[in-house]
Amino acid sequence: MKLMIVGASGTLGRAVVKHLAHSHELIKVAKTQGDYQVDITSEESIKALFEKVGRVDGIISVTGNLHFSEISEMTGQGFNIGLNDKLLGQVNLALIGQNYLNEGGSITLTSGIVSQQPIKGGTNASTVNAALEGFVKSAAIELKNGQRINAISPSVVTESLDVYGPFFPGYEPVSAQRVAMAFQKSIEGGLTGQTFNVW
């Protein structure tokens, strides 16, 4: 299958690329690296990306910025970071991408464990991830031509513990390779409207 991976240069993105490269044609996309570049906060940039790439069998998103702050210090401007980037960025990848997705193709987005298990300072992340999972559940009943959509919800990954570990006290980390396997399940399986928890 011809698969587009948005966020291919990140920790999870690299693991997904490595895991799927042996059996699929991969198009690696990132903000400044990869085969193509995209700014997911811009609908125009997303449309331009798909016009260049053309039709695909799968769209994988492992990208999106969030804002971490204690609720007492949170501002609307800070909160909008996650809404405009990880939430609307991935939603727009799906909304625009469905028009370039082959019959029976799949879209896989990335949420995260804090949608169900909040952390201190993670209100923006919890809100965004829960909204993404709601979007996936609803969009699945409306996609046409056998298209499917799922989300992957990982815990903190082992490879990122040096950066994010302090935010997740007592959480069991998972390997990026294990998360990559969930993406394979979404792409090659038959389920839709699901959130695959990797905890």
Order of alpha helices (4+ residues) and beta strands (2+ residues): beta-alpha-beta-beta-alpha-beta-alpha-alpha-beta-alpha-beta-alpha-alpha-beta
